[in-house]
C-alpha cells in the first residue's frame, strides 16, 4: 500500500468479510479498520456496514460513520436494491 500511495495510485478496498476466517469478530473489525485511512475508495456490503458500525440500520447516517476525509468514494452495496454511494 505504501508503494502504491507513493506512486499516487488510487487505492480501493473491499473487506469481503468472512467471519469464520477470523479468530474473533473483534479481531476482524480491528484489522479491517486498520487500513481504512489508507484507502481512497471503499466498498462494503449492507452486512459489512452493520458489522463495522455496530448498527442494525442501513441508512445514510450509518454509512457516514465509516466516512473518512481521505475517501474519494464510499460504496454500500445493497444486493438486489443496487447501492448507495457517498463522495466528497
Rosetta blueprint (number, residue, H / E / L):
1 X L
2 X H
3 X H
4 X H
5 X H
6 X H
7 X L
8 X L
9 X L
10 X L
11 X L
12 X E
13 X E
14 X E
15 X L
16 X L
17 X L
18 X L
19 X H
20 X H
21 X H
22 X L
23 X L
24 X L
25 X H
26 X H
27 X H
28 X H
29 X H
30 X H
31 X H
32 X H
33 X H
34 X H
35 X L
36 X H
37 X H
38 X H
39 X L
40 X L
41 X E
42 X E
43 X E
44 X E
45 X E
46 X H
47 X H
48 X H
49 X H
50 X H
51 X H
52 X H
53 X H
54 X L
55 X L
56 X L
57 X L
58 X L
59 X L
60 X H
61 X H
62 X H
63 X H
64 X H
65 X L
66 X L
67 X L
68 X L
69 X L
70 X L
71 X L
72 X L
73 X E
74 X E
75 X E
76 X E
77 X E
78 X L
79 X H
80 X H
81 X H
82 X L
83 X E
84 X E
85 X E
86 X E
87 X E
88 X L
